[in-house]
Amino acid sequence: MNKDSIAYTVIFIAIVCFVFVGVLALVQASTAERVARYREDSRKAAVLDSLQIAYTDFADAARLYDSAIVPVQGQDAYTAEIDGRLYIAVQQSGAGLWGTITIILAALPDGSEIRGMQIIAQNETPGLGGRIEEAAFKNQLNGRKTINGRLAIIAGAEASPAAQGTIDGITGATRTSKSMEAIINLALEKIRTIAGALQ
């Protein structure tokens, strides 16, 4: 066959594509179980992080999760009793600036006090909105009281993170900060709804 012909080029490209697709499919199939296990371990760790339950590694996280966390049937929600107080953790997603942001937020059943929050997925701008994953932002929520079960995220000259029911937003990432406010408040609403259904 003439190597300069279109037919040769098409056949050559088809064979190369078939080989590479086959290799990728083989790698995907051989790692699928490990990836699924990692996702499950990460989810359990994120629930523990939102509830401020310390662990050393994924094995320890799985043990603590199994002993302290009770999943809520039919919901992306979990309950745990910590220091004699019941907390509900929920998974909540919402639109960010560049894509979906997904969090796990833990709070008292009436939403009056947040225990903690963990980000499990986000596509915000690195160095700006992506800073929602930094401890400096997330730790503001630890033990934060809300006003009427809602939280405000404020920035700039208005910022006063010591004020009840508020936390400081991320400078230069107003849209992401407002998105986080909406997602957190949806999570608090979900917690109150689940608490009502559990009674």
C-alpha positions as CSV (number, residue, x, y, z in Angstrom):
1,M,0.0,0.0,0.0
2,N,1.3,3.5,-0.9
3,K,2.3,5.2,2.4
4,D,1.4,8.6,0.8
5,S,-2.2,7.6,0.1
6,I,-5.2,8.7,2.1
7,A,-6.3,5.1,2.7
8,Y,-2.9,4.3,4.4
9,T,-3.2,7.4,6.6
10,V,-6.8,6.6,7.6
11,I,-5.9,2.9,8.4
12,F,-2.8,4.0,10.3
13,I,-4.7,6.5,12.4
14,A,-7.5,4.0,13.1
15,I,-5.0,1.4,14.3
16,V,-3.2,3.9,16.6
17,C,-6.5,5.1,18.0
18,F,-7.7,1.6,18.6
19,V,-4.5,0.7,20.5
20,F,-4.5,3.8,22.7
21,V,-8.3,3.5,23.4
22,G,-7.8,-0.2,24.3
23,V,-4.9,0.7,26.7
24,L,-7.0,3.4,28.3
25,A,-10.0,1.1,28.7
26,L,-7.7,-1.6,30.2
27,V,-6.3,0.9,32.7
28,Q,-9.7,2.2,33.6
29,A,-11.1,-1.2,34.1
30,S,-8.1,-2.3,36.2
31,T,-8.3,0.8,38.5
32,A,-12.1,1.2,38.8
33,E,-12.3,-0.7,42.1
34,R,-9.4,1.3,43.6
35,V,-10.9,4.6,42.5
36,A,-14.4,3.7,43.9
37,R,-12.7,2.7,47.2
38,Y,-10.8,6.0,47.3
39,R,-14.0,8.0,46.6
40,E,-15.8,6.2,49.4
41,D,-12.9,6.7,51.8
42,S,-12.7,10.4,50.9
43,R,-16.5,10.8,51.5
44,K,-16.2,9.2,55.0
45,A,-13.2,11.4,55.8
46,A,-15.1,14.6,54.6
47,V,-18.1,13.7,56.8
48,L,-15.7,13.3,59.8
49,D,-14.0,16.6,58.9
50,S,-17.3,18.5,58.8
51,L,-18.1,17.1,62.3
52,Q,-14.6,18.0,63.6
53,I,-13.8,14.3,64.4
54,A,-10.0,13.8,64.1
55,Y,-8.5,10.7,62.4
56,T,-5.0,9.7,61.4
57,D,-5.6,8.0,58.1
58,F,-8.3,6.5,55.9
59,A,-8.3,3.2,57.9
60,D,-8.8,5.2,61.1
61,A,-11.5,7.4,59.4
62,A,-13.4,4.3,58.2
63,R,-13.3,2.9,61.8
64,L,-14.5,6.1,63.3
65,Y,-17.2,6.6,60.7
66,D,-18.6,3.1,61.3
67,S,-18.7,3.6,65.0
68,A,-19.9,7.3,65.3
69,I,-21.8,8.2,62.1
70,V,-25.4,7.1,61.3
71,P,-26.4,7.7,57.7
72,V,-29.9,9.1,57.2
73,Q,-31.9,6.8,55.0
74,G,-32.5,8.1,51.5
75,Q,-30.6,11.3,52.0
76,D,-27.0,12.6,51.6
77,A,-27.1,13.2,55.3
78,Y,-25.5,11.8,58.5
79,T,-26.1,12.1,62.2
80,A,-23.6,11.9,65.1
81,E,-23.7,12.6,68.8
82,I,-20.7,14.5,70.0
83,D,-20.2,15.6,73.6
84,G,-23.9,14.9,74.3
85,R,-25.2,17.0,71.4
86,L,-26.8,15.7,68.2
87,Y,-25.4,17.1,64.9
88,I,-26.6,16.5,61.4
89,A,-24.2,16.7,58.4
90,V,-25.5,17.1,54.9
91,Q,-24.1,17.2,51.4
92,Q,-25.1,20.2,49.4
93,S,-24.2,21.4,45.9
94,G,-24.7,24.7,44.2
95,A,-23.4,26.9,41.4
96,G,-20.0,28.6,41.8
97,L,-18.4,31.0,39.4
98,W,-17.0,28.3,37.1
99,G,-18.9,25.1,38.1
100,T,-20.6,23.2,40.8
101,I,-19.4,23.5,44.4
102,T,-20.2,20.6,46.7
103,I,-19.8,20.8,50.5
104,I,-20.6,18.7,53.6
105,L,-21.9,21.0,56.4
106,A,-22.6,19.8,59.9
107,A,-24.7,21.8,62.3
108,L,-27.2,21.4,65.2
109,P,-30.6,20.1,64.1
110,D,-32.1,23.6,64.4
111,G,-29.3,25.2,62.3
112,S,-28.4,27.6,65.2
113,E,-24.8,26.6,65.3
114,I,-22.5,25.2,62.7
115,R,-20.0,22.4,63.7
116,G,-17.9,22.6,60.6
117,M,-17.7,22.3,56.8
118,Q,-15.7,20.4,54.2
119,I,-15.4,21.1,50.5
120,I,-15.6,17.9,48.5
121,A,-15.7,19.4,44.9
122,Q,-15.0,22.9,43.4
123,N,-13.7,24.4,40.2
124,E,-13.1,28.0,41.4
125,T,-10.2,30.1,40.3
126,P,-7.0,29.0,42.0
127,G,-5.6,31.7,44.3
128,L,-9.0,33.5,44.4
129,G,-12.3,31.6,44.7
130,G,-10.3,28.3,45.1
131,R,-9.3,29.6,48.5
132,I,-12.6,28.3,49.9
133,E,-10.7,25.1,50.5
134,E,-8.1,26.8,52.7
135,A,-8.4,26.3,56.5
136,A,-8.5,30.1,57.0
137,F,-11.8,30.3,55.3
138,K,-13.4,26.9,56.4
139,N,-12.3,27.2,60.1
140,Q,-14.4,30.4,60.4
141,L,-17.4,28.1,60.4
142,N,-16.3,26.0,63.3
143,G,-18.7,26.7,66.2
144,R,-20.2,29.7,64.3
145,K,-23.7,30.7,65.5
146,T,-26.2,31.7,62.9
147,I,-29.0,34.3,62.9
148,N,-32.4,32.7,62.4
149,G,-30.7,29.6,61.0
150,R,-28.9,31.6,58.3
151,L,-25.3,32.8,57.8
152,A,-24.0,35.8,55.9
153,I,-20.6,36.0,54.2
154,I,-19.4,39.6,54.0
155,A,-16.2,41.2,52.6
156,G,-14.4,44.4,52.3
157,A,-15.1,47.4,54.6
158,E,-18.3,45.7,55.9
159,A,-16.4,42.6,57.1
160,S,-16.7,41.9,60.8
161,P,-16.2,38.2,61.2
162,A,-16.7,38.4,64.9
163,A,-20.3,39.4,64.4
164,Q,-22.8,36.6,65.1
165,G,-24.2,35.0,62.0
166,T,-21.4,36.2,59.7
167,I,-18.0,35.1,58.4
168,D,-15.4,36.9,56.3
169,G,-15.6,36.4,52.5
170,I,-12.6,35.9,50.2
171,T,-11.1,39.2,49.0
172,G,-11.3,39.3,45.2
173,A,-13.8,36.4,45.0
174,T,-17.1,38.1,45.6
175,R,-19.1,35.8,43.3
176,T,-17.6,32.7,44.9
177,S,-18.2,34.1,48.4
178,K,-21.9,34.8,47.6
179,S,-22.2,31.3,46.0
180,M,-20.8,29.8,49.2
181,E,-23.3,31.8,51.3
182,A,-26.2,30.4,49.2
183,I,-24.9,26.8,49.4
184,I,-24.3,27.0,53.2
185,N,-27.8,28.4,53.8
186,L,-29.4,25.7,51.6
187,A,-27.5,23.1,53.7
188,L,-28.7,24.7,56.9
189,E,-32.3,24.6,55.5
190,K,-31.8,20.9,54.6
191,I,-30.6,20.2,58.1
192,R,-33.7,21.7,59.6
193,T,-35.9,19.7,57.2
194,I,-34.2,16.5,58.0
195,A,-34.3,17.2,61.7
196,G,-38.1,17.7,61.5
197,A,-38.5,14.4,59.6
198,L,-36.4,12.5,62.2
199,Q,-38.6,13.6,65.1
